Each structure stands twice: as structure tokens, then as C-alpha cells.
Amino acid sequence: MPTEQDSLILSVFPPEITQKVFRHCLLPQYGPAGPPRPLSHRWSPSPREAPLLFTQICRQWRDICLNAPDLWTSIDFDENQSIEYLLTSLSRAGNGVPLSLRIRASDSTAALVMDMVIPSVHRWQRIHLILPAAELVRLHMHHFPILEQLTLCVFEKESRMTKPTVIQNGPLLSYADARTFPTLHFAGSLHLLTRLRLHALDTSQTMATLRQCPNLLDLTCDYRDPYPYSFLLEPPEPLELPSLCLLKVTDHRMLPFLATPNLERLHLQYTSRNENVMGIPRDALGSFLTRSGCDLLFLSINTKEMPYSWLMADRLRPANSVRHLSVTVADSGDFMSLMSDISLPSVLPRLVHLEVRDPAAVLNMTMEQYDAMLKMLPMRRKHTALEKVELFFGRRSVGGPRTPHVAVMQELRRLAEEKGLQVRITARNRLTSPYVDVRLFDNFDGNALEYTYIPTFEA
């Protein structure tokens, strides 16, 4: 908090110097170079933080602040605030500085809010809009000459699809997220775009968008709709994305159309139990890895609805460079199959870190399941450099998670002491709010901890 002495010291400087000092006091999310604020961040600046804080010290500081438009370039607005607040914020930002907007409004105010901000689209630098789809389409064919970061979210899930919305010109765009607004398209090349989040409605349009982004580093594609028959009859040549390092897709259906020679991290979330999804081959994952020839280091598979047996073990053999495997299982059978497959030395021979997750609490972690894990660990250690094993599972019990059987705990201690294996077993009680995590066994930090409560803020 600035003191009276601070005010006296700065009062001897010209206002231009004082403004520069104020500018350096802005938090990263308010400054011109800051990242986009997450949704969890409050929707209005705090009076205990710059720049509002400086308006409360003395009249001179207030006048200096209010006459410095670049201190007010980050504007947050939601429908709990008045329209007058938005008008004041826009007027303080003046007419010549780039704007960072984060706006959330429903049907009752969205049209009026868009009427106020649309005239300044040429000044938008970073925007995060949560609006009804009917208002988001008003961005159609606008030019965004200095836009760097774009996030568009539909205020509430709508069943009807809106007409296509084309971002006409965004030469500086480096980040775009439209996972809840699937009709967004781009016109022109996007050479600076490195991070892209899409909800794909049409495969051909998705591939056309990706061809505009030759320098992508990070791609998330949420795909839940069938392919057009033309793609099944005449599949296009795989599109090579030479810079892509991180790929997240809802399932394997995008894989036949991509080649990623420098991919390091791959996340797959399976959302359909149809093993022959629209004719896509069952070995799509293996074919994709073989075609790409990438040195994949991390592989995450979420078998939310797809049986794990559909994936393993032959389909994982092409992923022989993977060092960290994370699997979210859908039932106890998935867990047993995974333990059996990982025991094979030909499956993921360079595996160092194995992570098994059951956040939905479908596992009971019976003695049989612990036995399967304990049999896998020494067999795996004979052939590969497996160093870390993490097991995270949910529980729905009033009394909290139970400690594994004494024989299990003894074997874990032996593997930790004699083999140097690092093991972490975490149980989450999902009946409490916030959730309570308990480390049933944990020697990741060198000292073995047993039944230790871990604070968590996830609700």
C-alpha cells in the first residue's frame, strides 16, 4: 500500500514519469504484455490493486491515473455491473491504445454491450468474450489488425447452430480458443498462430483451418461428429504440422489426417464405445505414430467410454519412445488389463513414469488389483528403467479411504528401499466438499509418507 511519503516523493516528478512508475506497478494480467486472465479470476479490478489503488491516495495521483489511458486498457465486465461502468472504462482507455477485453453477458445485456465495443475492434489486442452465439456472430468479416489472443465462448450451451463466423484478418493472432463456438472460421494465413483450440464440426473445414496455421505448437481439437462420406471414400493426404509439439484430441478420428514429426505430447480422450468409428481403422494410433516418426515422450489416454482393451497392447508398441504414460481408466477391467500389458517388456520399453487415474471412483482398489500392480512392478523393473508409479483413485465413502492391506504396504516399502522405486498412491474422497485427498503411500520426495492428508481446493 503506498504511503504518504511515497506520494510526496513522486510529487516532485513530472506526471509523465509518475505514469511510467504506475505502469510498472500493474499486475501481469492488467499490463499490456500480460497473459489472458482465466475464468476463475474476478471480473473487476480490485480497489486494493493498481490502477484503482492509485486513485485513492491523493487528488494529484488520481488526476495522473485518470489521464493515463494505457493504465486502463484491460477491461472486465459482466452483467452484474452497470452499463455505466463499461462506458466509464472505455472512456478512460481513450481512443488510441490497444484494448484487452473480458466480457460476459447474457441475452438481456449482450446486444447493448456489443453495440458499445464493436466500434473498437481495430484496437482489440486480447479478447475473451462469453456471449450468446447470436452476438458472437456479429464479429463476422471484421478486421482485427492487432489482435493477439482470442477466446470466444457461448454463454450457455445452445442446440441450434449459428451461421459461420469468419475472422477476416488477424495477422498477429498467436492464440485462439473457440471450443464452444464451432462455427468460427479464419480467412487468410495465420503464420503467428501457435496455440489453437477448436471444436470441429466438419472435418474438411478443420483441415482447411489447420492448413492456414503452419507454425502451430499446441493444438486441441474437440471432435464429436461424424466424417462426411467423401472423406471416407477419398481420404485426403495427411497434413504435416512440422512444429506441433502438443496435440489433444477427443479420440483417434483426427489421427489418420495428420503427420507430426516433432510431436512430444499426445492426449487422447475416447468418448465413444463404437470400435469402428465411421470406418476409421483400429490401428489409427499406431499408424499415426509410425507415419509421423516422432520422438513421443508423453502419452495420455482417457478411456472414458472406450474399452481399454481396444487400445492395448499391440497398438502401443509403435510408441516405443514414450517415457511417461498416463491412463485414465473407465472400470476395474481396464486397470487389470493395463497392469498385464505394462508387464510386457515389448510395450513402451523406455517407460520411466506410469500414471493411472480413476477420478470418477469406478475402482474399488481391491486386494486383487493391488496384487496385479505389485506383480507388474518387479517384472517391469527387470527389463526397463521404470522409476515412478502414480495411482490416483476416487472414493465415495463416509469414513474416508482405507489403507491398503498390510502385505501391500510391506511390499511397497521393500520396492522403495531395495529397488529405489518411487510410488505415490492418492485417494480422493468425493463425498466431501471440497474434496479431501489422502496420500496412502508416497516416497516421491525421498521420505516415505503413509496416510497423509493433502489440502485441495478443487470442488
Phi, psi and omega in degrees: 000125178298145180255173177299325178295320177301318180297319180293321180296312183288339182293342180276349181270153172299152181304327181297321179290318179299321178298321178296321176298315179300321182298323179287348180270353179294139174293156184307323183289344179260339182287163183293339182256008186283160177285165177295139181287138178288163181298333182289344181289145180302157188271358178217150179300146180276138175293353178263005181232158173293144007268344184300327181303320184291338180283353184254000185277307179200168183296322181297314180296320180299314180297319179297316181297312185291344178256019177240088185304327184287356172275349187238027185281342178263117184239123174250137179210135168225172190290352175281349177260162182276156176298328178299325178298317179295318178300316179297317181297317180293322180292323178294328180284351177069203185241352189242004183250152176296150183244144169243116185244136170228108190233133175229123182207147179264189185302327187292329184237350189300318183297318180293320179297315179296324176303326184279328186260335182305321181299344182255021184301330181291349180253359183289126178252316176222126181227144175223102186249126174242098189218162172301148182302326181297336177271326178297328181293348178290350175282354185304127174068013174281156177259138182233078190293335182240012182293128180248324183226132185225123173228121179239125180231137174283131187305313175226151181299125181244137180282328183279145178266138178272168177292158180302140178243119186253124170278109192288319186209115178219068188293340183256005185296126179242343181217132178217134180226114179223041185294335178256008181228077192289348183269012179282132175231165179237144175248134179091170183283147180237068187291335182267354182288120182243339180231125185223132176239120185231148162251111188272122173263330185225124185296318182297320179292323178298315180295323177296321178295317181295328177294338178279353187238073186289346186246026179298136174253333189218119182229129172240124182232110179268105188239119182229012186239155184289160176282151170293147184300333180298328179287330180285323181283319181228079181298140180287162174297141179303137179273126179270128174247091192292336184264350189295127179251330185230127180229127176236121179226152183290332174199195189277000190290337177276342189298321181297345184257007185232152169223127187226086187294341182245020181293134179246329184228129181230126178243124177239129175237113184272129185237013181218138177271003177284108186290339179245068185294105175049039173080003179288131185297150182292338180265027184301321181295311180297319179296321179297315181293320179294316180295320182287326182062031184273157176267073185291127183256327184231132178228124178243128180233122177250107182270056186306315179229340181278131178301136180300324183301338178293337185265321190257166350260337183300328183287344178267346184300324176296344180272049187286355179265353185295131177252339181229118178245127176239122182236125172260114188270156182257340178199176184293330177296324176300318182297315181294320178295319179298316180298321179293317182291317182294338177294338183283126181294340181279349179264118180051065187295342180258013185298128179247325188229118178248128181232124179240126185236141176221066184293338183276001176063045176269343178270143171260350184049067178281174178299325179298319180290320176297321179299318179299320178292318182290332174286325180293319189301306180293327178295320180291321182293338179293330190247332186228176185264040179300122185244328186229139175226126178240132176234120180236120180221151179270156176227147175237074182221143182291324184277000181087170183292149180266145175292138176303161180306149184303325179294324177295314181297321179296318180292322176298318178297319180295315179297324179291318185280316186271324185258350181072019182282137177261125184230135175226120178242117183239131175245137179244125175277109185274002177271351180258157176221116358291165180300153176244122176261138178233124175276105180287329175204136183200114174236026181297329182263014178099323180258128182287122176247141181228132180052064180247128179283134181243124179294141177219146182251005181282131181259000000 
